[in-house]
Amino acid sequence: MDVRIFHKECRSLVRAGFEVIQICNHDLSATVDGVQILGLGKTRGRASRFTKGLVRTFMTALRCRGDLYHLHDPDLLILGLALRALGRRVVYDIHEDLPTKILLKMYLPKITRKPLSSLVGRLENVVASFMSGLITATPTLRDRFEKSNQNIVVVNNFPMLEEFDGVGTIGWEEREPHVAYFGGISEARGVEEMIEAVALLPSVLGVRLELAGWFYVDSLLGRLKEKPNWKLVNWHSDVDRLSLRHLLNRVSIGLVVLHPEKSFISSQPTKLFEYMAAGIPVIASDFPLWRTIIETCDCGLLVDPLAAGSIAAAIESLITKPANARAMGERGRRAIKEHFNWANEEQTLLSFYSCLLKGYAARARYKVSDYSSA
């Protein structure tokens, strides 16, 4: 089984001389790129995850005797409070707006989502106030938490350039006229519109949807497979980073056509920047923040994510004008090299860690537990 490093922060901290231990629900333990991964085994069911899983994770974290604990999952905030009560330094790394995410959980009864979202939001704000520091993935998230904790910094989740070395080197004329989407898959993330858009295109273009990732609701995959247009999809399931790199090296367009939900509109989707890093043009939802990025970089086209016809027209425009598509991809790749890359964010992260740990330990190498349920 593949043992992977789930967070790029780990690699950055190792390069800076930290001793890094990543605790996660993985079946195996190993040392990868200098990161010691402690696999606790996968929990079976939600009840086990929030009982035995939390206790096991907490005890493992204590045994690591970290100088600082870095939490990536809100499910672990109760452990963060326990660690703070014991005098440990704890950072809460916030990637998504949790209250809005709860509103999108289709498995919850609709009548419960709004009050539960409000309650969880208040609790998260209170717990965040007890953390040693907060890291947010976007300025919007920072604005939400600033009142709870003044020790806060934005570290954008931009791509690591080395992950995309060699991508984009294939001649444009050798690429397939296919479009790609990877990551979490759901109705709100536009999967049905993407498939319908490909179906609307002239068959002579030979466009297919390269779909990779995981379904938030398993039954949706079954429903989609029963539809006639599924024949236009190449389904890859979840892929590792190497396979993703190969996939992006042979397609012509990257799609990120999320619906206009509150959490999506203010987000900075990692896949948008990874498409740019791969040197392919993007077709994205016409949200104000995304419009600023794409129009400034001139690296793609904006569409109405709820209209399959709008998506199809953008795909056809790029497929039938390859020189224009190639130029957009090149401009996107250049923007990543100059601005939207992890090397810049890494310095912000290391400076934040330096402030948190100043005067805390006499040794040159701090021990950091990257505390995740990934």
WOMOZI-V363534 format. One record per pair of residues at least 24 apart in sequence whose C-alpha atoms are under 10 Angstrom apart, sorted by the first residue. I is the first residue (numbers start at 0). J is the second residue. If there is no record, write none. Layout:
i j
I J
I J
This chain:
i j
0 25
0 26
0 27
1 25
1 26
1 27
1 239
2 26
2 27
2 28
2 29
2 30
2 31
2 36
2 38
3 27
3 28
3 29
3 30
3 31
3 32
3 34
3 36
3 239
3 240
4 30
4 31
4 32
4 34
4 35
4 36
4 373
5 36
5 369
5 371
5 372
5 373
6 71
6 156
6 369
6 371
6 373
7 156
7 157
7 158
7 159
7 341
7 345
8 69
8 154
8 156
8 341
8 344
8 345
8 348
8 349
8 369
9 33
9 34
9 35
9 69
9 367
9 368
9 369
10 34
10 345
11 341
11 342
11 344
11 345
11 346
11 348
11 349
12 345
12 348
12 349
12 352
12 365
12 366
12 367
13 364
13 367
15 345
15 349
15 364
16 363
16 364
16 365
16 366
17 363
17 364
17 365
17 366
17 367
18 65
18 66
18 364
18 365
18 366
18 367
18 368
19 63
19 65
19 67
19 68
19 364
19 365
19 366
19 367
19 368
19 369
20 60
20 63
20 65
20 68
20 366
20 367
20 368
20 369
20 370
21 60
21 68
21 69
21 367
21 368
21 369
21 370
21 371
21 372
22 56
22 57
22 59
22 60
22 63
22 368
22 369
22 370
22 371
22 372
22 373
23 56
23 369
23 370
23 371
23 372
23 373
24 48
24 52
24 56
24 371
24 372
24 373
25 372
25 373
34 369
35 368
35 369
36 368
36 369
39 372
41 372
41 373
42 372
48 74
48 372
49 74
49 75
52 372
53 77
53 78
53 372
54 78
56 370
56 371
56 372
57 81
57 82
57 370
59 368
60 368
60 369
60 370
61 85
61 87
61 368
63 366
63 367
63 368
64 366
64 367
64 368
65 89
65 365
65 366
65 367
65 368
65 369
66 355
66 356
66 359
66 360
66 364
66 365
66 366
66 367
66 368
67 131
67 352
67 355
67 356
67 359
67 365
67 366
67 367
67 368
67 369
67 370
68 131
68 366
68 367
68 368
68 369
68 370
68 371
69 132
69 133
69 134
69 367
69 368
69 369
69 370
69 371
70 133
70 134
70 368
70 369
70 370
70 371
70 372
71 134
71 369
71 370
71 371
71 372
71 373
72 370
72 371
72 372
72 373
73 97
73 123
73 126
73 371
73 372
74 371
74 372
75 370
75 371
75 372
76 123
76 126
76 127
76 130
77 126
78 370
79 126
79 127
79 129
79 130
79 131
79 370
80 126
80 127
80 129
80 130
82 130
83 129
83 130
83 131
84 129
87 130
87 131
88 130
88 131
88 132
88 355
88 356
88 359
88 367
89 129
89 130
89 131
89 132
89 133
89 355
89 367
89 368
89 370
90 127
90 129
90 130
90 131
90 132
90 133
90 134
90 150
90 151
90 352
90 355
90 369
90 370
91 126
91 127
91 129
91 130
91 131
91 132
91 133
91 134
91 135
91 151
91 370
92 132
92 133
92 134
92 135
92 136
92 151
92 152
92 153
92 154
93 127
93 133
93 134
93 135
93 136
93 137
93 140
93 141
93 144
93 153
93 154
94 134
94 135
94 136
94 137
94 140
94 154
94 155
94 156
94 266
94 267
95 135
95 136
95 137
95 140
95 262
95 263
95 265
95 266
95 267
96 120
96 135
96 139
96 140
96 143
96 261
96 262
96 263
96 265
96 266
97 123
97 262
98 123
98 262
99 260
99 261
99 262
99 263
100 260
100 261
100 262
100 263
102 260
102 261
102 262
103 187
103 260
103 262
104 215
104 216
105 215
105 216
106 215
106 216
123 147
124 148
131 355
132 351
132 352
132 355
133 351
134 348
134 351
136 266
136 267
136 268
137 265
137 266
137 267
137 268
138 265
138 266
138 267
139 262
139 265
139 266
139 267
140 262
140 265
140 266
150 351
150 354
150 355
151 351
152 347
152 348
152 351
153 344
153 347
153 348
153 351
154 341
154 343
154 344
154 345
154 346
154 347
154 348
154 351
155 267
155 269
155 339
155 340
155 341
155 343
155 344
155 345
155 347
155 348
156 267
156 268
156 269
156 272
156 339
156 340
156 341
156 344
156 345
157 267
157 268
157 269
157 270
157 271
157 272
157 273
157 276
157 335
157 338
157 339
157 340
157 341
157 342
157 343
157 344
157 345
158 269
158 270
158 271
158 272
158 273
158 274
158 275
158 276
158 335
158 336
158 339
158 340
158 341
158 342
158 344
159 273
159 276
159 335
159 336
159 339
159 340
159 341
159 342
159 343
159 344
159 345
160 273
160 276
160 277
160 332
160 335
160 336
160 339
160 340
160 341
160 342
161 276
161 341
162 240
162 241
162 244
162 273
162 276
162 277
163 240
163 241
163 243
163 244
163 245
163 247
163 248
163 273
163 274
163 276
163 277
163 278
163 332
164 244
164 276
164 277
165 244
165 245
165 248
165 277
166 244
166 245
166 246
166 247
166 248
166 249
166 276
166 277
166 278
166 279
167 244
167 245
167 247
167 248
167 249
167 250
167 275
167 276
167 277
167 278
167 279
167 325
167 328
167 329
167 332
168 248
168 249
168 277
168 278
169 248
169 249
170 248
170 249
170 325
171 248
171 249
171 250
171 251
171 279
171 321
171 322
171 324
171 325
172 251
172 321
172 322
172 325
173 249
173 250
173 251
174 247
174 248
174 249
174 250
174 251
174 252
175 205
175 206
175 207
175 248
175 249
175 250
175 251
175 252
175 318
176 204
176 205
176 206
176 207
176 208
176 249
176 250
176 251
176 252
176 314
176 315
176 317
176 318
176 319
176 321
177 204
177 205
177 206
177 207
177 208
177 209
177 232
177 233
177 249
177 250
177 251
177 252
177 253
177 314
177 318
178 206
178 207
178 208
178 209
178 210
178 232
178 247
178 249
178 250
178 251
178 252
178 253
178 254
178 279
178 280
178 281
178 282
178 314
178 318
179 207
179 208
179 209
179 210
179 211
179 232
179 233
179 246
179 247
179 249
179 250
179 251
179 252
179 253
179 254
179 255
179 274
179 281
180 208
180 209
180 210
180 211
180 212
180 247
180 252
180 253
180 254
180 255
180 256
180 270
180 271
180 274
181 209
181 210
181 211
181 212
181 213
181 235
181 236
181 237
181 238
181 243
181 246
181 247
181 253
181 254
181 255
181 270
182 210
182 211
182 212
182 213
182 214
182 236
182 237
182 238
182 255
182 269
182 270
183 211
183 212
183 213
183 214
183 215
183 237
184 210
184 211
184 212
184 213
184 214
184 215
184 216
184 217
184 219
184 220
184 257
185 213
185 214
185 215
185 216
185 217
185 219
185 220
185 257
186 214
186 215
186 216
186 219
186 257
186 258
187 256
187 257
187 258
187 259
187 260
187 263
187 304
187 305
188 255
188 256
188 257
188 258
188 259
188 260
188 263
188 304
189 254
189 255
189 256
189 257
189 258
189 284
189 304
189 305
189 306
189 307
190 214
190 219
190 223
190 255
190 256
190 257
190 258
191 219
191 223
191 228
191 305
191 307
192 256
192 257
192 258
192 304
192 305
192 306
192 307
192 308
192 309
192 310
192 311
193 232
193 254
193 255
193 256
193 257
193 304
193 305
193 306
193 307
193 308
193 310
193 311
194 223
194 228
194 229
194 230
194 231
194 232
194 307
194 311
195 228
195 229
195 231
195 306
195 307
195 308
195 310
195 311
196 228
196 306
196 307
196 308
196 309
196 310
196 311
196 312
196 313
196 314
196 315
197 228
197 231
197 232
197 307
197 308
197 310
197 311
197 312
197 314
197 315
198 227
198 228
198 229
198 230
198 231
198 232
198 307
198 308
198 311
199 228
199 307
199 308
199 310
199 311
199 312
199 315
200 308
200 310
200 311
200 312
200 314
200 315
201 311
201 315
204 315
204 318
204 319
205 231
205 318
206 231
206 232
206 250
206 251
206 314
206 315
206 318
207 231
207 232
207 233
207 250
208 232
208 233
208 234
208 250
208 252
208 253
208 254
209 233
209 234
209 235
209 246
209 247
209 250
209 253
210 234
210 235
210 236
210 237
210 246
211 235
211 236
211 237
211 238
211 243
211 246
212 236
212 237
212 238
212 239
212 243
213 237
213 238
244 273
244 274
244 277
245 277
246 277
247 273
247 274
247 276
247 277
247 278
247 279
248 274
248 277
248 278
248 279
249 277
249 279
250 277
250 279
251 278
251 279
251 280
251 281
251 314
251 317
251 318
251 321
251 324
251 325
251 328
252 278
252 279
252 280
252 281
252 282
252 299
252 314
252 317
252 318
252 324
252 325
252 328
253 277
253 278
253 279
253 280
253 281
253 282
253 283
253 299
253 314
253 328
254 280
254 281
254 282
254 283
254 284
254 299
254 300
254 310
254 314
255 281
255 282
255 283
255 284
255 301
255 302
255 304
256 281
256 282
256 283
256 284
256 285
256 286
256 301
256 302
256 303
256 304
256 305
256 306
256 307
256 310
257 283
257 284
257 285
257 286
257 303
257 304
257 305
258 284
258 285
258 286
258 303
258 304
258 305
259 284
259 285
259 286
259 303
259 304
259 305
264 288
264 289
265 289
267 292
271 331
272 331
272 332
272 334
272 335
272 339
272 340
273 331
273 332
273 335
273 339
273 340
274 298
274 328
274 331
274 332
274 335
275 299
275 327
275 328
275 329
275 330
275 331
275 332
275 333
275 334
275 335
275 336
275 339
276 328
276 329
276 330
276 331
276 332
276 333
276 334
276 335
276 336
276 339
276 340
277 328
277 329
277 331
277 332
277 335
278 324
278 325
278 326
278 327
278 328
278 329
278 330
278 331
278 332
278 333
278 335
279 324
279 325
279 326
279 327
279 328
279 329
279 330
279 331
279 332
280 317
280 323
280 324
280 325
280 326
280 327
280 328
280 329
280 330
280 331
280 332
281 313
281 314
281 317
281 324
281 327
281 328
281 331
282 310
282 311
282 313
282 314
282 317
283 310
283 313
284 310
292 331
292 334
293 327
293 331
295 331
295 334
296 327
296 328
296 330
296 331
296 332
296 333
296 334
296 335
297 326
297 327
297 328
297 329
297 330
297 331
297 334
298 323
298 324
298 325
298 326
298 327
298 328
298 329
298 330
298 331
298 332
298 333
298 334
299 323
299 324
299 326
299 327
299 328
299 330
299 331
300 324
300 327
